[in-house]
Amino acid sequence: MGAQLAVTFTGLRFENPFLLASAPPTESDSNIMRAFDAGWGGVVTKTIGLHPVVNVDGPKTKFLRSTPDSPLLSMKKRPGTALHSSWNWELISDKPLDWWIPKLGRIKAAYPNRILVASIMAGSGTDEELRNWQHLARACQDEGADALELNLSCPHMDRKDMGSNIGTDTEQISIVTHAVKEVARVPIWAKLTPSTTDIVIEARGAFLGGADAITSSNTFPSLPPIDPETLEFEMNVDGYVSSGGMGGPAILPMSMAKMAQMTQAFPDKAFSGIGGIADFSQALNYFLLGCGTVQVCTAAMLDHAIGSNVINQLISGMQQMMEARGWPTLEAFRGLRRDRVVTHSQIRRPAAKAYHGGYESEGYASTSPEPVKTADAQG
Ligand SMILES: Cc1cc2nc3c(=O)[nH]c(=O)nc-3n(C[C@H](O)[C@H](O)[C@H](O)COP(=O)(O)O)c2cc1C
C-alpha cells in the first residue's frame, strides 16, 4: 500500500496535513471551495472580527524579488527574478462576522470531510472584549467550524490590545485562550507572533490557557525597502508607510528556529508550522521538527490565488519521498530532527580541542585575573 498522508491533529482527521493559512487565499467562500476542490486538506479562514475594517488606499501586498548575480532586492517587476518574500499590511477580513456566518455553514455542508478552521480576533483587557472573543467562537462553531485559530499575532494593529501587541503578553494570551476555551466545543489553535525574544514563554501561556495547538509563524514585522532613485518606500501611501509583515521563502529559516524552540520545550504538544512553504521539501522541515500539520500563504497567493499547483506538488512530492524511504505515515518521521538542535557547545570541535560554551578561560569569561590591556587590545 502507498504512503498515507491522512493525519489526526488536535483530534481532527485531515485527508492530508496541508492547509491554506489565514490570508487572501481564504478570504471568501468561493476561494475556500476552490481550495478544497484543488485538494487542500484544510483551510484557515481569513481572520474574522466583529466589525468591518478599512484597508489602506493602495496595494495591500507586494513581493520582494532578488536578481541572480546582483545584490538588488526590489519589489519592482522585472524579468529573470526569484521570489525573496511577500510584504503586506493587509488587515483582518474586511467582511464582518455577519457576512461570514452563513458562508461557513454552506462551505461545511458542501465539504463535510474537509477541515474548516475559523480564524478569529477581538481585543483584550476588558470583560467586554473577552465576551467578543466568545461571541466569535460560538458563532463560528455553531456554523460547523471544526476548529478555531486565535489570531494573537497580526503585526500591523494600531490597537494595543490586539494582534501581535498582545502576542507578547503571556498573561493576556492565557486569559484570551481561557475565555475562548470556556465556550469552545472544538479544538483551539493559538497563532503566535514570531516577534518575541523567547516564544516558549508565549507558547506556555497559550497552553496554560487551554490551547490545543500552536500555529507559528505569522509574518515577521518589517518595512519595504526604499527606492534609491525616488527615495520613497517601494510601498507607500502619500509617501508614508507603517510596519507590515514579511512572509514567503525568506522567513523559512527564522520560522523554523521559532518552531524548534517550541517543539523541544513541548514535545508532546501539537504544532502547525507556517513560513516559506512552497513545496514538500520545505514542508518536510516542519514535520521533522515535530509539527503535525503545515500551512501555506505566499506560495498559494502566487499560484491561481489558492495554490492549485502548490497542493498537487505538496501531495505528490511528499508521497513519493515517503514511499522511497518506506515511511507509511507522517508519524514515521514526525519530530525526527527535533533533538538535533542543541546548544553551540554541544557541536563537535576539531579533534583534541575542547570548548566549554564560553565559561572557561578560552571563552568570553576569563577565570584568570583580569589581563592587563595593551594599547592594541583596547577597543
Ligand atoms: C496578504 C496577507 C494577509 C494575511 N492575513 C492574515 C490574517 O488575516 N490572519 C492571520 O492569522 N494571518 C494572516 N497572514 C499571515 C499568513 O497566514 C502566514 O502566517 C504568513 O504569510 C507566513 O506564511 P507564508 O510564508 O506561507 O506566507 C497574512 C499574510 C499575507 C501575506
The ligand as a MOL file (V3000), in Angstrom:
LIG
                    3D

  0  0  0     0  0            999 V3000
M  V30 BEGIN CTAB
M  V30 COUNTS 31 33 0 0 0
M  V30 BEGIN ATOM
M  V30 1 C -1.6130 39.4510 2.4490 0
M  V30 2 C -1.5550 38.6310 3.6990 0
M  V30 3 C -2.6300 38.6640 4.5930 0
M  V30 4 C -2.5910 37.9210 5.7660 0
M  V30 5 N -3.6680 37.9410 6.6050 0
M  V30 6 C -3.6480 37.1890 7.7370 0
M  V30 7 C -4.7870 37.1330 8.5810 0
M  V30 8 O -5.8270 37.7510 8.3360 0
M  V30 9 N -4.7210 36.3680 9.7010 0
M  V30 10 C -3.6000 35.6360 10.0170 0
M  V30 11 O -3.5920 34.9360 11.0390 0
M  V30 12 N -2.5110 35.6510 9.2140 0
M  V30 13 C -2.5210 36.3980 8.0780 0
M  V30 14 N -1.4290 36.3860 7.2500 0
M  V30 15 C -0.2300 35.5780 7.6090 0
M  V30 16 C -0.2290 34.2140 6.9170 0
M  V30 17 O -1.3120 33.4240 7.3420 0
M  V30 18 C 1.0800 33.4520 7.2110 0
M  V30 19 O 1.1970 33.2560 8.6110 0
M  V30 20 C 2.3370 34.1820 6.7310 0
M  V30 21 O 2.1230 34.7820 5.4660 0
M  V30 22 C 3.5430 33.2370 6.6200 0
M  V30 23 O 3.2970 32.2070 5.6960 0
M  V30 24 P 3.9630 32.2000 4.2080 0
M  V30 25 O 5.4370 32.2690 4.3910 0
M  V30 26 O 3.4770 30.9260 3.5660 0
M  V30 27 O 3.4320 33.4130 3.5070 0
M  V30 28 C -1.4430 37.1300 6.0640 0
M  V30 29 C -0.3800 37.0910 5.1550 0
M  V30 30 C -0.4180 37.8310 3.9750 0
M  V30 31 C 0.7600 37.7650 3.0220 0
M  V30 END ATOM
M  V30 BEGIN BOND
M  V30 1 1 1 2
M  V30 2 1 2 3
M  V30 3 2 2 30
M  V30 4 2 3 4
M  V30 5 1 4 5
M  V30 6 1 4 28
M  V30 7 2 5 6
M  V30 8 1 6 7
M  V30 9 1 6 13
M  V30 10 2 7 8
M  V30 11 1 7 9
M  V30 12 1 9 10
M  V30 13 2 10 11
M  V30 14 1 10 12
M  V30 15 2 12 13
M  V30 16 1 13 14
M  V30 17 1 14 15
M  V30 18 1 14 28
M  V30 19 1 15 16
M  V30 20 1 16 17
M  V30 21 1 16 18
M  V30 22 1 18 19
M  V30 23 1 18 20
M  V30 24 1 20 21
M  V30 25 1 20 22
M  V30 26 1 22 23
M  V30 27 1 23 24
M  V30 28 2 24 25
M  V30 29 1 24 26
M  V30 30 1 24 27
M  V30 31 2 28 29
M  V30 32 1 29 30
M  V30 33 1 30 31
M  V30 END BOND
M  V30 END CTAB
M  END
